[in-house]
Amino acid sequence: MSDTPPSVDLRTDQPHPARVYDFYLGGKDHYGADREFGQKILSICAPLRPLARANRRFLARSVGLLARDHGVRQFLDLGTGLPTSPNLHEVAQGVAPQSRVVYVDNDPIVLAHARALLTSRPEGSTAYIDSDVVDIDRILLQRPGRSTSTVRSRSARSPCSTSCPTRGPPNCWPRSATGSPPAAS
């Protein structure tokens, strides 16, 4: 069995949600079809671009605050999308180099970009789980990378690029298939 990932047909002739979002953010990983579709959407909803950029700034501020002021060293980013700087691991490891970050997405295009672009600082770790964000039990049971484990008490989850401390109120926790919060290890 080979460790070489299978090639992905990027279908650059068709718009893709992750690449359109990258276009809104001012990134570089989009194509003509993505820009054309993105412009059509912006003609209907002009505030979408500044909202996408505000969401990205919120992600950076909240992750920085959690790492700097609250000692959070593990982050789980659900629905990662294409890597766009600053990525969650860049922010977290910029504050606390030993931070561990796990990205979760089930999109083969996102996976292809993640494999190429998501690199960790040596003191920390960055991993990617190919999974649907609704499959919480599967995500929390995986142990990507040697030093990354399931989410523990001083961790933060980043559902859809927003952060929620796992030591916070139970209503912040995603529910498992059984309807109860997943157990932290």
PyMOL commands that place a pseudoatom at each C-alpha (Angstrom):
pseudoatom trace, name=CA, resn=MET, resi=1, chain=A, elem=C, hetatm=0, pos=[0.000, 0.000, 0.000]
pseudoatom trace, name=CA, resn=SER, resi=2, chain=A, elem=C, hetatm=0, pos=[1.369, 3.415, -0.961]
pseudoatom trace, name=CA, resn=ASP, resi=3, chain=A, elem=C, hetatm=0, pos=[1.464, 6.539, 1.204]
pseudoatom trace, name=CA, resn=THR, resi=4, chain=A, elem=C, hetatm=0, pos=[0.965, 8.645, -1.914]
pseudoatom trace, name=CA, resn=PRO, resi=5, chain=A, elem=C, hetatm=0, pos=[-2.458, 10.314, -1.792]
pseudoatom trace, name=CA, resn=PRO, resi=6, chain=A, elem=C, hetatm=0, pos=[-4.736, 9.747, -4.780]
pseudoatom trace, name=CA, resn=SER, resi=7, chain=A, elem=C, hetatm=0, pos=[-4.892, 12.578, -7.275]
pseudoatom trace, name=CA, resn=VAL, resi=8, chain=A, elem=C, hetatm=0, pos=[-7.938, 14.832, -7.121]
pseudoatom trace, name=CA, resn=ASP, resi=9, chain=A, elem=C, hetatm=0, pos=[-9.777, 16.258, -10.114]
pseudoatom trace, name=CA, resn=LEU, resi=10, chain=A, elem=C, hetatm=0, pos=[-9.987, 19.929, -9.122]
pseudoatom trace, name=CA, resn=ARG, resi=11, chain=A, elem=C, hetatm=0, pos=[-12.725, 20.599, -11.732]
pseudoatom trace, name=CA, resn=THR, resi=12, chain=A, elem=C, hetatm=0, pos=[-11.481, 24.144, -12.244]
pseudoatom trace, name=CA, resn=ASP, resi=13, chain=A, elem=C, hetatm=0, pos=[-14.168, 24.680, -14.879]
pseudoatom trace, name=CA, resn=GLN, resi=14, chain=A, elem=C, hetatm=0, pos=[-16.886, 24.523, -12.186]
pseudoatom trace, name=CA, resn=PRO, resi=15, chain=A, elem=C, hetatm=0, pos=[-17.268, 26.747, -9.113]
pseudoatom trace, name=CA, resn=HIS, resi=16, chain=A, elem=C, hetatm=0, pos=[-16.456, 25.101, -5.814]
pseudoatom trace, name=CA, resn=PRO, resi=17, chain=A, elem=C, hetatm=0, pos=[-17.730, 26.436, -2.446]
pseudoatom trace, name=CA, resn=ALA, resi=18, chain=A, elem=C, hetatm=0, pos=[-14.314, 26.376, -0.734]
pseudoatom trace, name=CA, resn=ARG, resi=19, chain=A, elem=C, hetatm=0, pos=[-12.640, 28.175, -3.642]
pseudoatom trace, name=CA, resn=VAL, resi=20, chain=A, elem=C, hetatm=0, pos=[-15.451, 30.748, -3.873]
pseudoatom trace, name=CA, resn=TYR, resi=21, chain=A, elem=C, hetatm=0, pos=[-14.985, 31.459, -0.164]
pseudoatom trace, name=CA, resn=ASP, resi=22, chain=A, elem=C, hetatm=0, pos=[-11.244, 31.781, -0.802]
pseudoatom trace, name=CA, resn=PHE, resi=23, chain=A, elem=C, hetatm=0, pos=[-12.110, 34.349, -3.490]
pseudoatom trace, name=CA, resn=TYR, resi=24, chain=A, elem=C, hetatm=0, pos=[-14.196, 36.311, -0.949]
pseudoatom trace, name=CA, resn=LEU, resi=25, chain=A, elem=C, hetatm=0, pos=[-11.249, 36.270, 1.454]
pseudoatom trace, name=CA, resn=GLY, resi=26, chain=A, elem=C, hetatm=0, pos=[-8.879, 37.593, -1.201]
pseudoatom trace, name=CA, resn=GLY, resi=27, chain=A, elem=C, hetatm=0, pos=[-6.948, 34.323, -1.338]
pseudoatom trace, name=CA, resn=LYS, resi=28, chain=A, elem=C, hetatm=0, pos=[-5.142, 32.863, -4.331]
pseudoatom trace, name=CA, resn=ASP, resi=29, chain=A, elem=C, hetatm=0, pos=[-6.631, 29.364, -4.593]
pseudoatom trace, name=CA, resn=HIS, resi=30, chain=A, elem=C, hetatm=0, pos=[-9.550, 30.000, -6.937]
pseudoatom trace, name=CA, resn=TYR, resi=31, chain=A, elem=C, hetatm=0, pos=[-10.184, 29.948, -10.674]
pseudoatom trace, name=CA, resn=GLY, resi=32, chain=A, elem=C, hetatm=0, pos=[-12.232, 31.819, -13.258]
pseudoatom trace, name=CA, resn=ALA, resi=33, chain=A, elem=C, hetatm=0, pos=[-15.379, 29.763, -12.631]
pseudoatom trace, name=CA, resn=ASP, resi=34, chain=A, elem=C, hetatm=0, pos=[-15.088, 30.442, -8.890]
pseudoatom trace, name=CA, resn=ARG, resi=35, chain=A, elem=C, hetatm=0, pos=[-14.621, 34.190, -9.409]
pseudoatom trace, name=CA, resn=GLU, resi=36, chain=A, elem=C, hetatm=0, pos=[-17.487, 34.391, -11.904]
pseudoatom trace, name=CA, resn=PHE, resi=37, chain=A, elem=C, hetatm=0, pos=[-19.867, 32.573, -9.565]
pseudoatom trace, name=CA, resn=GLY, resi=38, chain=A, elem=C, hetatm=0, pos=[-18.605, 34.561, -6.574]
pseudoatom trace, name=CA, resn=GLN, resi=39, chain=A, elem=C, hetatm=0, pos=[-19.272, 37.843, -8.401]
pseudoatom trace, name=CA, resn=LYS, resi=40, chain=A, elem=C, hetatm=0, pos=[-22.829, 36.711, -9.212]
pseudoatom trace, name=CA, resn=ILE, resi=41, chain=A, elem=C, hetatm=0, pos=[-23.447, 36.003, -5.536]
pseudoatom trace, name=CA, resn=LEU, resi=42, chain=A, elem=C, hetatm=0, pos=[-21.905, 39.344, -4.549]
pseudoatom trace, name=CA, resn=SER, resi=43, chain=A, elem=C, hetatm=0, pos=[-24.284, 41.104, -6.948]
pseudoatom trace, name=CA, resn=ILE, resi=44, chain=A, elem=C, hetatm=0, pos=[-27.134, 39.623, -4.885]
pseudoatom trace, name=CA, resn=CYS, resi=45, chain=A, elem=C, hetatm=0, pos=[-25.498, 39.930, -1.461]
pseudoatom trace, name=CA, resn=ALA, resi=46, chain=A, elem=C, hetatm=0, pos=[-22.755, 42.562, -1.496]
pseudoatom trace, name=CA, resn=PRO, resi=47, chain=A, elem=C, hetatm=0, pos=[-21.979, 42.295, 2.255]
pseudoatom trace, name=CA, resn=LEU, resi=48, chain=A, elem=C, hetatm=0, pos=[-20.833, 38.680, 1.838]
pseudoatom trace, name=CA, resn=ARG, resi=49, chain=A, elem=C, hetatm=0, pos=[-17.184, 39.555, 1.124]
pseudoatom trace, name=CA, resn=PRO, resi=50, chain=A, elem=C, hetatm=0, pos=[-16.723, 41.838, 4.164]
pseudoatom trace, name=CA, resn=LEU, resi=51, chain=A, elem=C, hetatm=0, pos=[-18.609, 39.295, 6.304]
pseudoatom trace, name=CA, resn=ALA, resi=52, chain=A, elem=C, hetatm=0, pos=[-16.272, 36.486, 5.189]
pseudoatom trace, name=CA, resn=ARG, resi=53, chain=A, elem=C, hetatm=0, pos=[-13.245, 38.628, 5.994]
pseudoatom trace, name=CA, resn=ALA, resi=54, chain=A, elem=C, hetatm=0, pos=[-14.713, 39.644, 9.373]
pseudoatom trace, name=CA, resn=ASN, resi=55, chain=A, elem=C, hetatm=0, pos=[-15.278, 35.956, 10.151]
pseudoatom trace, name=CA, resn=ARG, resi=56, chain=A, elem=C, hetatm=0, pos=[-11.611, 35.269, 9.387]
pseudoatom trace, name=CA, resn=ARG, resi=57, chain=A, elem=C, hetatm=0, pos=[-10.448, 38.134, 11.616]
pseudoatom trace, name=CA, resn=PHE, resi=58, chain=A, elem=C, hetatm=0, pos=[-12.707, 36.846, 14.409]
pseudoatom trace, name=CA, resn=LEU, resi=59, chain=A, elem=C, hetatm=0, pos=[-11.133, 33.401, 14.084]
pseudoatom trace, name=CA, resn=ALA, resi=60, chain=A, elem=C, hetatm=0, pos=[-7.628, 34.851, 14.409]
pseudoatom trace, name=CA, resn=ARG, resi=61, chain=A, elem=C, hetatm=0, pos=[-8.559, 37.083, 17.367]
pseudoatom trace, name=CA, resn=SER, resi=62, chain=A, elem=C, hetatm=0, pos=[-10.423, 34.373, 19.275]
pseudoatom trace, name=CA, resn=VAL, resi=63, chain=A, elem=C, hetatm=0, pos=[-7.745, 31.707, 18.753]
pseudoatom trace, name=CA, resn=GLY, resi=64, chain=A, elem=C, hetatm=0, pos=[-5.035, 34.172, 19.772]
pseudoatom trace, name=CA, resn=LEU, resi=65, chain=A, elem=C, hetatm=0, pos=[-6.962, 35.118, 22.898]
pseudoatom trace, name=CA, resn=LEU, resi=66, chain=A, elem=C, hetatm=0, pos=[-7.662, 31.493, 23.847]
pseudoatom trace, name=CA, resn=ALA, resi=67, chain=A, elem=C, hetatm=0, pos=[-3.997, 30.534, 23.415]
pseudoatom trace, name=CA, resn=ARG, resi=68, chain=A, elem=C, hetatm=0, pos=[-2.511, 33.656, 25.032]
pseudoatom trace, name=CA, resn=ASP, resi=69, chain=A, elem=C, hetatm=0, pos=[-4.918, 34.465, 27.853]
pseudoatom trace, name=CA, resn=HIS, resi=70, chain=A, elem=C, hetatm=0, pos=[-6.540, 31.135, 28.661]
pseudoatom trace, name=CA, resn=GLY, resi=71, chain=A, elem=C, hetatm=0, pos=[-3.786, 28.585, 28.059]
pseudoatom trace, name=CA, resn=VAL, resi=72, chain=A, elem=C, hetatm=0, pos=[-5.657, 26.592, 25.417]
pseudoatom trace, name=CA, resn=ARG, resi=73, chain=A, elem=C, hetatm=0, pos=[-3.166, 24.418, 23.536]
pseudoatom trace, name=CA, resn=GLN, resi=74, chain=A, elem=C, hetatm=0, pos=[-5.410, 22.132, 21.465]
pseudoatom trace, name=CA, resn=PHE, resi=75, chain=A, elem=C, hetatm=0, pos=[-7.785, 23.278, 18.745]
pseudoatom trace, name=CA, resn=LEU, resi=76, chain=A, elem=C, hetatm=0, pos=[-10.260, 21.387, 16.584]
pseudoatom trace, name=CA, resn=ASP, resi=77, chain=A, elem=C, hetatm=0, pos=[-11.336, 23.172, 13.394]
pseudoatom trace, name=CA, resn=LEU, resi=78, chain=A, elem=C, hetatm=0, pos=[-14.518, 21.635, 11.989]
pseudoatom trace, name=CA, resn=GLY, resi=79, chain=A, elem=C, hetatm=0, pos=[-15.339, 22.421, 8.357]
pseudoatom trace, name=CA, resn=THR, resi=80, chain=A, elem=C, hetatm=0, pos=[-11.859, 23.707, 7.641]
pseudoatom trace, name=CA, resn=GLY, resi=81, chain=A, elem=C, hetatm=0, pos=[-12.163, 24.863, 4.045]
pseudoatom trace, name=CA, resn=LEU, resi=82, chain=A, elem=C, hetatm=0, pos=[-9.115, 25.804, 2.020]
pseudoatom trace, name=CA, resn=PRO, resi=83, chain=A, elem=C, hetatm=0, pos=[-6.049, 26.865, 3.964]
pseudoatom trace, name=CA, resn=THR, resi=84, chain=A, elem=C, hetatm=0, pos=[-5.980, 30.674, 4.064]
pseudoatom trace, name=CA, resn=SER, resi=85, chain=A, elem=C, hetatm=0, pos=[-3.373, 32.637, 5.952]
pseudoatom trace, name=CA, resn=PRO, resi=86, chain=A, elem=C, hetatm=0, pos=[-3.445, 33.146, 8.783]
pseudoatom trace, name=CA, resn=ASN, resi=87, chain=A, elem=C, hetatm=0, pos=[-4.536, 29.585, 9.376]
pseudoatom trace, name=CA, resn=LEU, resi=88, chain=A, elem=C, hetatm=0, pos=[-5.702, 28.506, 12.810]
pseudoatom trace, name=CA, resn=HIS, resi=89, chain=A, elem=C, hetatm=0, pos=[-2.444, 26.643, 13.513]
pseudoatom trace, name=CA, resn=GLU, resi=90, chain=A, elem=C, hetatm=0, pos=[-0.367, 29.669, 12.462]
pseudoatom trace, name=CA, resn=VAL, resi=91, chain=A, elem=C, hetatm=0, pos=[-2.203, 31.866, 14.965]
pseudoatom trace, name=CA, resn=ALA, resi=92, chain=A, elem=C, hetatm=0, pos=[-2.199, 29.315, 17.801]
pseudoatom trace, name=CA, resn=GLN, resi=93, chain=A, elem=C, hetatm=0, pos=[1.428, 28.270, 17.302]
pseudoatom trace, name=CA, resn=GLY, resi=94, chain=A, elem=C, hetatm=0, pos=[2.474, 31.898, 16.858]
pseudoatom trace, name=CA, resn=VAL, resi=95, chain=A, elem=C, hetatm=0, pos=[1.316, 32.471, 20.440]
pseudoatom trace, name=CA, resn=ALA, resi=96, chain=A, elem=C, hetatm=0, pos=[2.127, 29.033, 21.873]
pseudoatom trace, name=CA, resn=PRO, resi=97, chain=A, elem=C, hetatm=0, pos=[4.424, 26.984, 19.585]
pseudoatom trace, name=CA, resn=GLN, resi=98, chain=A, elem=C, hetatm=0, pos=[3.467, 23.700, 21.316]
pseudoatom trace, name=CA, resn=SER, resi=99, chain=A, elem=C, hetatm=0, pos=[-0.199, 24.059, 20.275]
pseudoatom trace, name=CA, resn=ARG, resi=100, chain=A, elem=C, hetatm=0, pos=[-1.802, 21.094, 18.587]
pseudoatom trace, name=CA, resn=VAL, resi=101, chain=A, elem=C, hetatm=0, pos=[-4.352, 21.696, 15.853]
pseudoatom trace, name=CA, resn=VAL, resi=102, chain=A, elem=C, hetatm=0, pos=[-6.590, 19.202, 14.087]
pseudoatom trace, name=CA, resn=TYR, resi=103, chain=A, elem=C, hetatm=0, pos=[-8.464, 20.254, 10.959]
pseudoatom trace, name=CA, resn=VAL, resi=104, chain=A, elem=C, hetatm=0, pos=[-11.575, 18.329, 9.859]
pseudoatom trace, name=CA, resn=ASP, resi=105, chain=A, elem=C, hetatm=0, pos=[-13.203, 18.410, 6.432]
pseudoatom trace, name=CA, resn=ASN, resi=106, chain=A, elem=C, hetatm=0, pos=[-14.516, 15.794, 4.019]
pseudoatom trace, name=CA, resn=ASP, resi=107, chain=A, elem=C, hetatm=0, pos=[-13.897, 17.664, 0.769]
pseudoatom trace, name=CA, resn=PRO, resi=108, chain=A, elem=C, hetatm=0, pos=[-11.222, 16.027, -1.442]
pseudoatom trace, name=CA, resn=ILE, resi=109, chain=A, elem=C, hetatm=0, pos=[-10.198, 19.432, -2.840]
pseudoatom trace, name=CA, resn=VAL, resi=110, chain=A, elem=C, hetatm=0, pos=[-9.686, 20.793, 0.675]
pseudoatom trace, name=CA, resn=LEU, resi=111, chain=A, elem=C, hetatm=0, pos=[-7.761, 17.632, 1.602]
pseudoatom trace, name=CA, resn=ALA, resi=112, chain=A, elem=C, hetatm=0, pos=[-5.443, 18.042, -1.403]
pseudoatom trace, name=CA, resn=HIS, resi=113, chain=A, elem=C, hetatm=0, pos=[-4.662, 21.654, -0.423]
pseudoatom trace, name=CA, resn=ALA, resi=114, chain=A, elem=C, hetatm=0, pos=[-4.289, 20.751, 3.257]
pseudoatom trace, name=CA, resn=ARG, resi=115, chain=A, elem=C, hetatm=0, pos=[-1.724, 18.048, 2.530]
pseudoatom trace, name=CA, resn=ALA, resi=116, chain=A, elem=C, hetatm=0, pos=[0.341, 20.526, 0.559]
pseudoatom trace, name=CA, resn=LEU, resi=117, chain=A, elem=C, hetatm=0, pos=[0.042, 23.608, 2.767]
pseudoatom trace, name=CA, resn=LEU, resi=118, chain=A, elem=C, hetatm=0, pos=[-0.606, 22.780, 6.413]
pseudoatom trace, name=CA, resn=THR, resi=119, chain=A, elem=C, hetatm=0, pos=[2.734, 22.479, 8.151]
pseudoatom trace, name=CA, resn=SER, resi=120, chain=A, elem=C, hetatm=0, pos=[3.267, 22.715, 11.877]
pseudoatom trace, name=CA, resn=ARG, resi=121, chain=A, elem=C, hetatm=0, pos=[5.972, 24.252, 14.010]
pseudoatom trace, name=CA, resn=PRO, resi=122, chain=A, elem=C, hetatm=0, pos=[8.296, 21.535, 15.357]
pseudoatom trace, name=CA, resn=GLU, resi=123, chain=A, elem=C, hetatm=0, pos=[7.138, 22.060, 18.961]
pseudoatom trace, name=CA, resn=GLY, resi=124, chain=A, elem=C, hetatm=0, pos=[3.462, 21.554, 18.097]
pseudoatom trace, name=CA, resn=SER, resi=125, chain=A, elem=C, hetatm=0, pos=[1.492, 19.454, 15.676]
pseudoatom trace, name=CA, resn=THR, resi=126, chain=A, elem=C, hetatm=0, pos=[-0.965, 19.961, 12.867]
pseudoatom trace, name=CA, resn=ALA, resi=127, chain=A, elem=C, hetatm=0, pos=[-3.130, 17.141, 11.546]
pseudoatom trace, name=CA, resn=TYR, resi=128, chain=A, elem=C, hetatm=0, pos=[-6.027, 16.701, 9.149]
pseudoatom trace, name=CA, resn=ILE, resi=129, chain=A, elem=C, hetatm=0, pos=[-8.963, 14.312, 9.514]
pseudoatom trace, name=CA, resn=ASP, resi=130, chain=A, elem=C, hetatm=0, pos=[-10.937, 13.421, 6.412]
pseudoatom trace, name=CA, resn=SER, resi=131, chain=A, elem=C, hetatm=0, pos=[-14.422, 13.254, 7.954]
pseudoatom trace, name=CA, resn=ASP, resi=132, chain=A, elem=C, hetatm=0, pos=[-17.868, 14.776, 7.869]
pseudoatom trace, name=CA, resn=VAL, resi=133, chain=A, elem=C, hetatm=0, pos=[-18.287, 17.335, 10.656]
pseudoatom trace, name=CA, resn=VAL, resi=134, chain=A, elem=C, hetatm=0, pos=[-21.556, 15.727, 11.765]
pseudoatom trace, name=CA, resn=ASP, resi=135, chain=A, elem=C, hetatm=0, pos=[-19.744, 12.482, 12.644]
pseudoatom trace, name=CA, resn=ILE, resi=136, chain=A, elem=C, hetatm=0, pos=[-18.509, 13.754, 16.024]
pseudoatom trace, name=CA, resn=ASP, resi=137, chain=A, elem=C, hetatm=0, pos=[-17.919, 10.290, 17.504]
pseudoatom trace, name=CA, resn=ARG, resi=138, chain=A, elem=C, hetatm=0, pos=[-15.645, 9.305, 14.599]
pseudoatom trace, name=CA, resn=ILE, resi=139, chain=A, elem=C, hetatm=0, pos=[-13.726, 12.585, 14.789]
pseudoatom trace, name=CA, resn=LEU, resi=140, chain=A, elem=C, hetatm=0, pos=[-13.104, 12.420, 18.519]
pseudoatom trace, name=CA, resn=LEU, resi=141, chain=A, elem=C, hetatm=0, pos=[-12.004, 8.790, 18.386]
pseudoatom trace, name=CA, resn=GLN, resi=142, chain=A, elem=C, hetatm=0, pos=[-9.344, 9.391, 15.725]
pseudoatom trace, name=CA, resn=ARG, resi=143, chain=A, elem=C, hetatm=0, pos=[-5.780, 10.037, 16.771]
pseudoatom trace, name=CA, resn=PRO, resi=144, chain=A, elem=C, hetatm=0, pos=[-4.121, 11.723, 13.809]
pseudoatom trace, name=CA, resn=GLY, resi=145, chain=A, elem=C, hetatm=0, pos=[-0.371, 12.063, 14.172]
pseudoatom trace, name=CA, resn=ARG, resi=146, chain=A, elem=C, hetatm=0, pos=[1.667, 10.608, 16.987]
pseudoatom trace, name=CA, resn=SER, resi=147, chain=A, elem=C, hetatm=0, pos=[1.305, 13.533, 19.382]
pseudoatom trace, name=CA, resn=THR, resi=148, chain=A, elem=C, hetatm=0, pos=[-2.285, 14.564, 18.730]
pseudoatom trace, name=CA, resn=SER, resi=149, chain=A, elem=C, hetatm=0, pos=[-5.031, 12.976, 20.790]
pseudoatom trace, name=CA, resn=THR, resi=150, chain=A, elem=C, hetatm=0, pos=[-8.701, 13.484, 21.327]
pseudoatom trace, name=CA, resn=VAL, resi=151, chain=A, elem=C, hetatm=0, pos=[-9.775, 16.847, 22.665]
pseudoatom trace, name=CA, resn=ARG, resi=152, chain=A, elem=C, hetatm=0, pos=[-9.051, 17.306, 26.381]
pseudoatom trace, name=CA, resn=SER, resi=153, chain=A, elem=C, hetatm=0, pos=[-10.000, 19.787, 29.060]
pseudoatom trace, name=CA, resn=ARG, resi=154, chain=A, elem=C, hetatm=0, pos=[-7.865, 22.768, 27.953]
pseudoatom trace, name=CA, resn=SER, resi=155, chain=A, elem=C, hetatm=0, pos=[-8.872, 22.615, 24.327]
pseudoatom trace, name=CA, resn=ALA, resi=156, chain=A, elem=C, hetatm=0, pos=[-11.019, 24.626, 21.990]
pseudoatom trace, name=CA, resn=ARG, resi=157, chain=A, elem=C, hetatm=0, pos=[-13.166, 23.556, 19.106]
pseudoatom trace, name=CA, resn=SER, resi=158, chain=A, elem=C, hetatm=0, pos=[-13.526, 25.721, 16.093]
pseudoatom trace, name=CA, resn=PRO, resi=159, chain=A, elem=C, hetatm=0, pos=[-16.825, 24.724, 14.444]
pseudoatom trace, name=CA, resn=CYS, resi=160, chain=A, elem=C, hetatm=0, pos=[-17.200, 26.382, 11.076]
pseudoatom trace, name=CA, resn=SER, resi=161, chain=A, elem=C, hetatm=0, pos=[-14.236, 28.611, 11.850]
pseudoatom trace, name=CA, resn=THR, resi=162, chain=A, elem=C, hetatm=0, pos=[-15.516, 29.900, 15.171]
pseudoatom trace, name=CA, resn=SER, resi=163, chain=A, elem=C, hetatm=0, pos=[-14.157, 28.895, 18.538]
pseudoatom trace, name=CA, resn=CYS, resi=164, chain=A, elem=C, hetatm=0, pos=[-15.895, 27.379, 21.540]
pseudoatom trace, name=CA, resn=PRO, resi=165, chain=A, elem=C, hetatm=0, pos=[-13.879, 26.421, 24.624]
pseudoatom trace, name=CA, resn=THR, resi=166, chain=A, elem=C, hetatm=0, pos=[-14.492, 22.780, 25.540]
pseudoatom trace, name=CA, resn=ARG, resi=167, chain=A, elem=C, hetatm=0, pos=[-14.251, 23.615, 29.229]
pseudoatom trace, name=CA, resn=GLY, resi=168, chain=A, elem=C, hetatm=0, pos=[-17.192, 26.012, 28.842]
pseudoatom trace, name=CA, resn=PRO, resi=169, chain=A, elem=C, hetatm=0, pos=[-20.882, 25.359, 29.311]
pseudoatom trace, name=CA, resn=PRO, resi=170, chain=A, elem=C, hetatm=0, pos=[-22.164, 21.987, 28.061]
pseudoatom trace, name=CA, resn=ASN, resi=171, chain=A, elem=C, hetatm=0, pos=[-24.386, 23.659, 25.465]
pseudoatom trace, name=CA, resn=CYS, resi=172, chain=A, elem=C, hetatm=0, pos=[-21.194, 24.610, 23.552]
pseudoatom trace, name=CA, resn=TRP, resi=173, chain=A, elem=C, hetatm=0, pos=[-20.317, 20.953, 23.047]
pseudoatom trace, name=CA, resn=PRO, resi=174, chain=A, elem=C, hetatm=0, pos=[-21.410, 19.240, 19.841]
pseudoatom trace, name=CA, resn=ARG, resi=175, chain=A, elem=C, hetatm=0, pos=[-23.641, 16.266, 20.510]
pseudoatom trace, name=CA, resn=SER, resi=176, chain=A, elem=C, hetatm=0, pos=[-22.601, 12.723, 19.710]
pseudoatom trace, name=CA, resn=ALA, resi=177, chain=A, elem=C, hetatm=0, pos=[-24.827, 10.276, 17.876]
pseudoatom trace, name=CA, resn=THR, resi=178, chain=A, elem=C, hetatm=0, pos=[-26.280, 9.288, 21.242]
pseudoatom trace, name=CA, resn=GLY, resi=179, chain=A, elem=C, hetatm=0, pos=[-27.349, 12.877, 21.922]
pseudoatom trace, name=CA, resn=SER, resi=180, chain=A, elem=C, hetatm=0, pos=[-24.953, 13.447, 24.818]
pseudoatom trace, name=CA, resn=PRO, resi=181, chain=A, elem=C, hetatm=0, pos=[-21.744, 15.488, 24.797]
pseudoatom trace, name=CA, resn=PRO, resi=182, chain=A, elem=C, hetatm=0, pos=[-18.744, 13.366, 23.737]
pseudoatom trace, name=CA, resn=ALA, resi=183, chain=A, elem=C, hetatm=0, pos=[-16.514, 12.301, 26.606]
pseudoatom trace, name=CA, resn=ALA, resi=184, chain=A, elem=C, hetatm=0, pos=[-13.152, 14.051, 26.850]
pseudoatom trace, name=CA, resn=SER, resi=185, chain=A, elem=C, hetatm=0, pos=[-10.175, 11.805, 27.521]
for i in range(1, 185): cmd.bond("trace and resi %d" % i, "trace and resi %d" % (i + 1))
show_as sticks, trace
zoom trace
